Structures are given as structure tokens and as C-alpha cells.
Amino acid sequence: MFANAKNTVAKAILRYNKEKELYKLIVAFNVTEKTKNGRYKFPAQNKCAYVSGDFVYETLQADYERILETAKQVLRTDNIVVVD
């Protein structure tokens, strides 16, 4: 499925869940449209290439770097651009 993803640019977004006060990293290859506000329109999480588990604000920096490296390994690409 991801054999051709080697040279494809993936877009990532960091989402915040207000109810649980947790963050989640979402990575998708099929992000092309923008909203009226200029933000990228991501597909539903079940259609994204990679969705991390939840992590808290206190360990945001360390978890974010670790999860981004894990996503690069899983998706077999170094071309992940954080857009938001």
C-alpha cells in the first residue's frame, strides 16, 4: 500500500481534544484541499495513513518528536510536513 510513498510528501497536523485535554498526531498523504480559512482539510482519521495515540501537554515536546520518528518509520518516508 505504501510502496510508492517513498517520494510522496505527507502532511501532518497536531490535534487537540478539549474534552480529554490530550493531543494526537495525524498524518495523511491525500491532503490537497484547503478551507476558506487557509487551513488544510484532512480526511477522517480512519482514512489517514497514520494516527498516533493520545499524549499529554506536559510531555508534548518529547512525545511529539518520538511519534514523528515512528510515523516516518511506519510510512517509510522522510517527507512529513507539519502544516498546522
SEVO-249231 format. One record per residue: x, y, z of N, C-alpha, C, O in turn; residue in one letter. Coordinates in pm, whole numbers. Example, Ala and Ser with C-alpha at 12.3 -4.5 7.8 and 13.67 -1.06 7.14 Angstrom:
2
((1319,-569,780),(1230,-450,780),(1320,-330,780),(1424,-332,846),'A')
((1285,-225,708),(1367,-106,714),(1290,3,787),(1341,114,804),'S')
// end
This chain:
84
((82,-120,0),(0,0,0),(87,126,0),(57,221,-72),'M')
((192,127,80),(276,246,91),(407,232,14),(503,304,41),'F')
((413,140,-82),(536,120,-157),(574,243,-238),(692,272,-255),'A')
((476,317,-288),(502,436,-367),(514,561,-282),(532,671,-335),'N')
((504,547,-152),(504,663,-62),(645,714,-34),(661,812,38),'A')
((745,651,-90),(883,688,-59),(913,833,-98),(982,902,-23),'K')
((862,880,-211),(889,1015,-256),(769,1108,-241),(774,1223,-284),'N')
((664,1061,-182),(543,1139,-167),(550,1220,-37),(596,1170,66),'T')
((504,1343,-43),(502,1429,75),(375,1403,154),(264,1410,101),'V')
((391,1371,282),(278,1352,371),(260,1480,454),(358,1547,487),'A')
((138,1511,485),(110,1628,568),(62,1580,704),(-12,1482,715),'K')
((105,1650,808),(72,1612,945),(10,1730,1017),(38,1846,986),'A')
((-75,1699,1113),(-141,1801,1193),(-147,1752,1338),(-164,1632,1363),'I')
((-132,1843,1429),(-142,1812,1571),(-280,1855,1618),(-311,1974,1617),'L')
((-362,1759,1658),(-499,1788,1701),(-510,1786,1853),(-444,1706,1920),'R')
((-594,1875,1906),(-616,1885,2050),(-758,1844,2082),(-852,1892,2019),'Y')
((-776,1755,2178),(-906,1711,2224),(-939,1790,2352),(-877,1768,2456),'N')
((-1035,1881,2344),(-1067,1968,2457),(-1128,1892,2573),(-1102,1924,2689),'K')
((-1210,1790,2543),(-1276,1716,2650),(-1176,1637,2735),(-1186,1636,2858),'E')
((-1082,1571,2670),(-984,1489,2742),(-855,1563,2772),(-772,1514,2849),'K')
((-836,1680,2711),(-714,1760,2723),(-591,1680,2681),(-491,1676,2752),'E')
((-601,1617,2563),(-493,1536,2508),(-466,1578,2364),(-552,1635,2297),'L')
((-346,1549,2317),(-306,1578,2180),(-291,1448,2101),(-274,1341,2159),'Y')
((-297,1461,1966),(-285,1347,1878),(-221,1394,1748),(-257,1501,1698),'K')
((-128,1317,1692),(-65,1350,1565),(-133,1269,1455),(-145,1147,1465),'L')
((-178,1339,1350),(-247,1276,1238),(-166,1303,1111),(-133,1418,1082),'I')
((-136,1197,1035),(-57,1209,913),(-137,1150,798),(-193,1041,810),'V')
((-142,1222,684),(-215,1175,568),(-143,1214,440),(-78,1319,433),'A')
((-154,1130,339),(-95,1158,209),(-194,1230,118),(-153,1306,30),'F')
((-322,1207,137),(-425,1258,46),(-483,1391,90),(-605,1409,89),'N')
((-398,1485,130),(-443,1617,174),(-411,1716,63),(-294,1746,37),'V')
((-515,1768,-1),(-493,1862,-111),(-579,1987,-98),(-538,2095,-140),'T')
((-696,1973,-42),(-789,2086,-34),(-761,2174,86),(-711,2129,189),'E')
((-795,2302,70),(-786,2397,180),(-925,2453,209),(-1009,2462,120),'K')
((-947,2491,334),(-1072,2554,372),(-1067,2702,338),(-965,2751,289),'T')
((-1175,2773,364),(-1178,2917,338),(-1079,2993,426),(-1032,3101,389),'K')
((-1049,2937,542),(-954,3000,635),(-809,2977,595),(-719,3035,656),'N')
((-784,2894,494),(-648,2866,452),(-585,2745,519),(-467,2718,498),'G')
((-662,2673,598),(-611,2553,665),(-639,2432,577),(-735,2430,501),'R')
((-552,2331,588),(-571,2210,510),(-688,2129,564),(-711,2123,685),'Y')
((-760,2068,473),(-876,1986,508),(-832,1839,511),(-808,1779,407),'K')
((-822,1784,631),(-779,1645,648),(-899,1551,639),(-1010,1588,676),'F')
((-876,1429,588),(-985,1331,585),(-1015,1277,725),(-946,1312,821),'P')
((-1115,1194,735),(-1148,1131,863),(-1028,1048,909),(-950,1000,827),'A')
((-1015,1032,1038),(-898,965,1095),(-882,822,1045),(-770,773,1031),'Q')
((-993,754,1018),(-982,616,971),(-931,608,827),(-896,499,781),'N')
((-927,719,755),(-875,721,619),(-735,782,611),(-678,792,503),'K')
((-679,821,724),(-544,876,728),(-442,763,732),(-473,651,774),'C')
((-321,793,690),(-215,692,685),(-164,657,824),(-129,541,849),'A')
((-159,754,916),(-107,729,1050),(-177,819,1150),(-190,939,1127),'Y')
((-221,761,1259),(-281,836,1369),(-215,786,1497),(-221,668,1529),'V')
((-153,878,1570),(-83,839,1692),(-184,820,1805),(-302,851,1792),'S')
((-134,770,1914),(-214,762,2034),(-219,899,2101),(-152,993,2055),'G')
((-294,911,2206),(-305,1038,2277),(-184,1061,2365),(-128,967,2422),'D')
((-143,1188,2377),(-37,1224,2471),(-69,1358,2534),(-144,1438,2477),'F')
((-13,1382,2651),(-49,1498,2732),(44,1615,2704),(150,1599,2644),'V')
((4,1734,2748),(78,1856,2723),(213,1858,2795),(310,1911,2743),'Y')
((218,1800,2913),(340,1804,2994),(457,1736,2923),(572,1778,2939),'E')
((430,1633,2844),(536,1562,2772),(523,1584,2622),(566,1499,2543),'T')
((465,1694,2582),(435,1721,2441),(560,1719,2354),(561,1653,2251),'L')
((664,1789,2393),(784,1800,2308),(852,1665,2288),(884,1629,2175),'Q')
((875,1592,2395),(943,1463,2383),(857,1362,2308),(907,1289,2222),'A')
((727,1356,2340),(638,1262,2272),(622,1298,2125),(617,1209,2040),'D')
((613,1426,2094),(594,1471,1957),(710,1427,1868),(688,1376,1758),'Y')
((833,1446,1914),(950,1406,1836),(956,1254,1819),(988,1204,1711),'E')
((925,1182,1925),(928,1035,1919),(820,983,1825),(846,892,1745),'R')
((701,1038,1833),(590,992,1749),(614,1028,1602),(579,950,1513),'I')
((673,1144,1576),(704,1182,1439),(806,1087,1378),(795,1051,1260),'L')
((905,1047,1454),(1004,949,1406),(939,813,1381),(971,746,1283),'E')
((848,773,1469),(777,647,1450),(692,652,1323),(687,554,1249),'T')
((625,763,1298),(543,778,1177),(630,770,1053),(589,710,953),'A')
((749,827,1057),(840,820,942),(881,676,914),(893,636,798),'K')
((904,599,1019),(942,458,1001),(825,376,949),(842,295,858),'Q')
((708,396,1005),(590,319,966),(551,349,821),(518,258,746),'V')
((554,475,783),(513,515,649),(627,507,548),(605,524,428),'L')
((747,481,594),(867,470,511),(889,595,426),(909,587,304),'R')
((885,710,491),(911,836,425),(976,934,522),(951,929,642),'T')
((1059,1021,468),(1115,1129,547),(1048,1262,512),(1084,1366,567),'D')
((953,1257,423),(886,1377,374),(754,1400,447),(647,1390,386),'N')
((760,1430,574),(640,1464,651),(648,1612,685),(743,1656,751),'I')
((549,1687,641),(544,1831,663),(431,1859,762),(316,1823,737),'V')
((464,1923,872),(363,1961,971),(302,2093,924),(372,2194,914),'V')
((172,2091,897),(108,2207,835),(32,2294,932),(-3,2407,898),'V')
((5,2247,1051),(-74,2329,1142),(-33,2308,1285),(-90,2370,1375),'D')
// end
